[in-house]
Amino acid sequence: MMPFPKLHDLYAARVVLVTVMLTWAVLTGLDFVVSGLFSEIDDIGQGDYGFFSALTYTLYSVPRRAYTMFPTAAVIGTLMGLGQLAATSELTALRALGLSRKRLSVSVAVPLLLLTVVMILNGETLAPWAQRSADGMKAAAKSSDLIVAQYSGLWAREGDTFLNARTGQERSEGGRQWLELADVRLFEFDDEGRLVSVANAATAEHGDDGWLLRDVRRVWFEERAVTETEVDEEKWASQLDSAALATAGNLWRPRYQRAADLRRGIEYRERNGLDASEYEEHYWGRWFYPFNVLALCLAAIPFAFGSLRSGGLGRRLFIGVVFALGFWLLQNQFVRLAGVYQFDFRLAYLMPPVVMLLISFLLFRRRSG
């Protein structure tokens, strides 16, 4: 059992925490400007989407960007913090006071664990809500015929017909890409504003000649009667902008959803014989997020006892970037292979951090000898 934290434990933890926070702020800021604000320039001028709207959209995406950048910031910040202690001989002094390598690892891991918990809560609450709000605002600004509601899904207008879809996704097969909406309702009105019919369709698929509705049940409201019809397929010759709907479809992309929503998406697709690999990829990525952060940072600690002792800031930064990029490239390859060869995503997410920790453990023992 680890004894109660002493002053030197708190000092090492504070140095690492400060460098991680500074690195995190810089990386998130760069991502905000380069991948966020600059990428929105091409959309400015479409409909009512102006510079202020683009800035607002990018600001709403900050919680998601912070969540994404934290693992990289954690490993770079840890290397820079420990490298700073090693370069100024403070690490040697701390070890002389009784701070062993194992205890140093715990001192570094505890504040990172607390930040990771905060990011997990952010990834399940604030980040999805903010991204959904941003995408809804952007879709509504670019097209006056689109409204995105948090609980009722997507609303769009085509003449006297109003469309509501609860979910949707962009699909591709054989080089062909299309937009597919699910749980669709169409409300048709006449010129005087009276409701003519209400149609419920399982899916609506957009093609070159309009929309194809499947499993359609339509209720007709006549002057003195109400009738109901059911058909397997029905064409809807609409000019509704599928590109705008696809933009609003960002709300349904798995990477922007909570773990609970991803789980429900997996269960729904498995029940209906649909491909759930994309949902499984992001679902297990959420579960392995804290493990990845701690594995990366613990695997980086042995470098502080060797090559970083005489290295400058540039060298520590370079090693941190290469270390983080190497890990994410390795893990992304395993995840892609899992999707292609249909093996368990949990294994794909587990193998890279385990490899990193084994290499780190060997380096740790070698430098402890």
C-alpha positions in Angstrom: 0.0 0.0 0.0 1.4 3.4 -1.0 2.0 5.7 2.0 0.3 9.1 2.3 1.6 11.6 -0.3 4.6 13.6 0.8 5.8 17.0 -0.3 8.1 15.6 -3.0 5.1 13.5 -4.4 3.0 16.6 -4.7 5.8 18.5 -6.3 6.4 15.9 -9.0 2.7 15.7 -9.6 2.3 19.5 -9.8 5.2 19.8 -12.4 3.7 17.1 -14.6 0.2 18.5 -14.2 1.2 22.0 -15.2 3.1 20.8 -18.3 0.2 18.6 -19.3 -2.3 21.4 -18.9 -0.2 23.8 -20.9 0.4 21.3 -23.7 -3.3 20.4 -23.7 -4.2 24.1 -24.1 -1.8 24.6 -27.0 -2.9 21.5 -28.9 -6.6 22.2 -28.4 -6.0 25.8 -29.5 -4.2 24.7 -32.6 -6.9 22.2 -33.5 -9.5 24.9 -32.8 -7.9 27.3 -35.4 -6.5 24.9 -38.0 -9.0 22.0 -38.1 -11.9 24.1 -36.8 -12.2 27.7 -37.8 -10.1 27.5 -41.0 -12.1 24.5 -42.2 -15.4 26.4 -41.8 -14.3 29.2 -44.2 -15.5 27.3 -47.3 -19.0 27.1 -45.8 -19.3 30.8 -45.0 -21.8 32.5 -47.2 -24.1 29.5 -47.6 -27.6 30.6 -46.5 -27.3 32.6 -43.3 -24.0 30.9 -42.3 -21.6 33.8 -41.7 -18.3 34.3 -39.9 -20.0 34.7 -36.5 -21.9 31.5 -37.0 -18.7 29.7 -38.0 -17.0 31.0 -34.9 -19.9 29.9 -32.7 -19.9 26.5 -34.3 -16.2 26.1 -33.6 -16.5 27.3 -30.0 -19.2 24.7 -29.4 -16.9 22.0 -30.7 -14.2 22.8 -28.1 -15.3 20.2 -25.5 -15.1 17.5 -28.2 -11.7 18.7 -29.3 -10.4 18.8 -25.8 -11.5 15.2 -25.3 -9.8 14.1 -28.5 -6.5 16.0 -27.8 -6.1 15.0 -24.1 -4.3 11.6 -24.6 -1.7 13.2 -26.9 -1.3 16.2 -24.5 -1.0 13.8 -21.6 2.0 11.9 -23.0 3.8 14.9 -24.4 3.2 16.9 -21.2 4.4 14.0 -19.0 7.6 13.7 -21.0 8.2 17.4 -20.9 7.5 17.6 -17.2 9.7 14.7 -16.2 12.3 15.8 -18.7 12.3 19.3 -17.0 12.9 17.6 -13.6 15.7 15.4 -15.1 17.5 18.3 -16.9 17.7 20.4 -13.8 18.8 17.4 -11.6 15.6 17.8 -9.5 14.7 14.2 -10.4 18.0 13.0 -8.9 17.3 15.1 -5.8 13.8 13.7 -5.5 15.1 10.2 -5.7 17.7 10.9 -3.0 14.8 12.0 -0.8 13.2 8.6 -1.3 11.1 9.0 -4.4 11.6 5.7 -6.1 10.8 5.1 -9.8 7.7 3.1 -8.9 6.5 5.9 -6.6 7.2 8.5 -9.2 5.0 6.6 -11.6 2.2 6.7 -9.1 2.7 10.4 -8.5 2.4 11.0 -12.2 -0.5 8.6 -12.7 -2.8 10.0 -10.0 -3.3 13.6 -11.4 -3.6 12.2 -14.9 -6.2 9.7 -13.7 -8.3 12.6 -12.2 -8.1 14.5 -15.5 -9.0 11.4 -17.4 -12.1 11.0 -15.2 -13.1 14.6 -16.0 -12.6 13.9 -19.7 -14.7 10.8 -19.6 -17.6 12.7 -18.0 -17.1 15.4 -20.6 -17.1 12.8 -23.4 -20.5 11.5 -22.2 -22.2 14.7 -21.4 -21.0 18.1 -22.5 -19.1 17.2 -25.7 -22.0 15.3 -27.4 -24.5 17.9 -26.4 -22.3 20.8 -27.6 -21.5 19.0 -30.9 -25.1 18.2 -31.6 -26.1 21.8 -30.8 -23.4 23.1 -33.1 -24.4 20.8 -36.0 -28.0 21.7 -35.6 -27.2 25.4 -35.6 -25.0 25.0 -38.7 -27.6 23.0 -40.6 -30.4 25.4 -39.8 -28.2 28.4 -40.8 -27.2 26.9 -44.2 -30.7 25.9 -45.2 -33.9 27.6 -44.1 -35.8 24.4 -44.8 -33.9 22.4 -42.1 -34.4 22.3 -38.4 -32.6 19.9 -36.1 -34.2 19.2 -32.7 -32.3 17.3 -29.9 -35.1 14.9 -29.1 -37.3 14.8 -32.2 -34.5 14.4 -34.8 -34.4 16.2 -38.2 -37.2 18.3 -39.6 -37.1 19.4 -43.2 -39.6 21.1 -45.6 -40.2 20.4 -49.3 -43.1 22.6 -50.6 -46.2 21.6 -48.6 -44.6 18.4 -47.3 -42.7 18.2 -44.0 -40.2 15.4 -43.3 -39.2 14.2 -39.8 -36.5 11.5 -39.4 -35.3 10.3 -36.0 -32.0 8.8 -37.2 -30.0 8.5 -40.3 -26.5 7.7 -41.7 -24.4 8.0 -44.8 -23.9 4.6 -46.4 -21.6 3.3 -49.1 -21.4 0.0 -51.0 -19.6 -0.9 -54.2 -18.3 2.6 -54.7 -21.8 4.1 -54.4 -22.7 6.5 -51.6 -26.1 7.5 -50.4 -28.0 9.0 -47.5 -30.4 6.8 -45.7 -32.9 8.1 -43.1 -34.7 5.8 -40.6 -38.0 6.1 -38.8 -39.3 8.7 -41.2 -42.6 10.5 -41.2 -44.0 12.7 -43.9 -46.8 15.3 -43.3 -48.5 16.5 -46.4 -50.7 19.7 -46.4 -52.8 21.3 -49.1 -52.6 24.9 -50.3 -55.0 26.0 -47.5 -52.9 24.4 -44.7 -55.1 21.4 -44.1 -53.5 18.1 -43.4 -53.9 15.7 -46.3 -51.9 12.7 -45.3 -49.4 11.3 -42.8 -46.9 8.6 -44.0 -44.7 6.5 -41.8 -41.7 4.8 -43.5 -39.1 2.5 -42.0 -36.4 4.0 -44.2 -36.0 6.7 -46.9 -33.1 6.3 -49.3 -32.0 9.1 -51.5 -31.1 8.4 -55.1 -30.6 10.2 -58.5 -34.4 10.3 -59.1 -35.5 11.4 -55.7 -36.3 9.4 -52.5 -37.3 5.7 -52.2 -39.5 5.0 -49.1 -39.7 1.5 -47.8 -42.4 -0.2 -45.7 -44.7 2.8 -46.0 -48.0 3.1 -44.1 -50.0 6.2 -45.1 -53.1 7.6 -43.5 -55.3 9.8 -45.8 -57.5 12.5 -44.3 -60.5 13.0 -46.6 -63.4 15.4 -46.1 -65.7 12.7 -44.6 -63.5 9.7 -44.1 -60.0 8.5 -43.0 -58.3 5.7 -45.0 -55.1 3.8 -44.6 -52.8 2.3 -47.2 -49.7 0.1 -46.9 -47.0 -0.5 -49.6 -43.6 -2.1 -49.6 -42.0 0.7 -51.6 -43.0 4.2 -52.7 -41.1 6.9 -54.7 -41.1 10.5 -53.5 -40.1 12.8 -56.3 -38.6 15.5 -54.1 -35.8 18.0 -54.7 -34.9 18.1 -51.0 -31.2 18.8 -50.8 -29.6 15.6 -49.6 -26.2 17.3 -49.1 -27.8 19.6 -46.5 -29.5 16.6 -44.8 -26.1 14.8 -44.8 -24.6 17.8 -43.0 -27.3 17.6 -40.4 -26.6 13.9 -40.4 -23.4 14.6 -38.4 -25.7 14.4 -35.4 -26.0 10.7 -36.0 -22.3 9.9 -36.6 -21.2 7.3 -34.0 -18.1 9.3 -33.0 -20.4 12.1 -31.7 -22.6 9.9 -29.7 -22.6 8.8 -26.0 -21.6 5.3 -25.1 -25.2 4.4 -24.1 -26.4 5.6 -27.5 -23.7 3.6 -29.2 -24.7 0.5 -27.3 -28.4 0.9 -28.3 -27.2 1.4 -31.9 -25.2 -1.8 -31.8 -28.2 -3.8 -30.4 -30.6 -2.3 -33.0 -28.3 -3.2 -35.9 -27.7 -6.7 -34.5 -31.4 -7.3 -34.2 -32.0 -6.3 -37.7 -29.0 -8.0 -39.3 -27.2 -4.7 -40.1 -23.5 -3.9 -40.0 -22.7 -2.6 -36.5 -18.9 -2.4 -36.9 -18.7 1.4 -37.0 -20.7 1.6 -33.8 -18.6 -1.1 -32.1 -15.4 0.7 -33.1 -16.4 3.9 -31.3 -18.1 2.1 -28.4 -15.1 0.2 -27.4 -12.9 3.2 -28.1 -14.8 5.0 -25.3 -14.2 2.1 -22.9 -10.4 1.9 -23.6 -9.9 5.7 -23.6 -8.7 5.9 -19.9 -6.6 2.8 -20.3 -4.9 4.3 -23.4 -4.1 7.6 -21.5 -2.5 5.8 -18.5 -0.7 3.3 -20.6 0.8 6.0 -22.8 2.0 8.1 -19.9 3.4 5.2 -17.9 5.1 3.8 -21.0 6.8 7.2 -21.4 8.2 7.4 -17.9 11.4 5.3 -18.5 12.6 7.9 -21.0 12.9 10.4 -18.2 15.6 8.3 -16.6 17.7 8.0 -19.7 17.8 10.1 -22.9 15.8 13.0 -21.5 18.3 13.8 -18.8 20.6 15.8 -21.1 18.0 16.6 -23.8 16.5 20.1 -24.3 12.9 21.1 -24.7 13.0 20.4 -28.5 14.2 16.9 -28.0 11.6 16.1 -25.3 8.9 17.5 -27.5 10.1 15.5 -30.5 10.2 12.2 -28.5 6.7 13.0 -27.1 5.2 13.6 -30.5 6.8 10.6 -32.1 5.7 8.4 -29.1 2.1 9.6 -29.3 1.9 9.4 -33.1 3.4 5.9 -33.1 0.9 4.7 -30.6 -2.1 6.1 -32.4 -0.9 4.8 -35.8 -0.4 1.4 -34.3 -3.8 1.3 -32.7 -5.6 2.7 -35.7 -4.1 0.0 -37.9 -5.3 -2.7 -35.4 -8.8 -1.2 -35.3 -9.0 -1.0 -39.1 -7.9 -4.7 -39.3 -10.6 -5.6 -36.8 -13.2 -3.9 -39.1 -11.9 -5.7 -42.2 -11.3 -9.2 -40.8 -14.2 -9.0 -38.3 -12.3 -9.9 -35.1 -13.1 -8.4 -31.7 -12.6 -4.7 -31.4 -11.6 -5.1 -27.7 -8.6 -7.1 -28.8 -7.7 -4.4 -31.3 -7.8 -1.7 -28.7 -6.0 -3.8 -26.1 -3.0 -5.0 -28.0 -1.2 -1.6 -28.7 -1.2 -0.4 -25.0 -0.1 -3.8 -23.8 2.8 -3.8 -26.3 3.7 -0.3 -25.2 3.6 -1.3 -21.5 5.7 -4.4 -22.0 8.4 -2.4 -23.8 8.3 0.2 -21.1 8.5 -2.4 -18.4 11.7 -3.9 -20.0 13.2 -0.4 -20.3 12.2 0.3 -16.7 13.9 -2.8 -15.4 17.0 -2.2 -17.5 17.4 1.4 -16.2 16.6 0.3 -12.7 19.4 -2.3 -12.8 
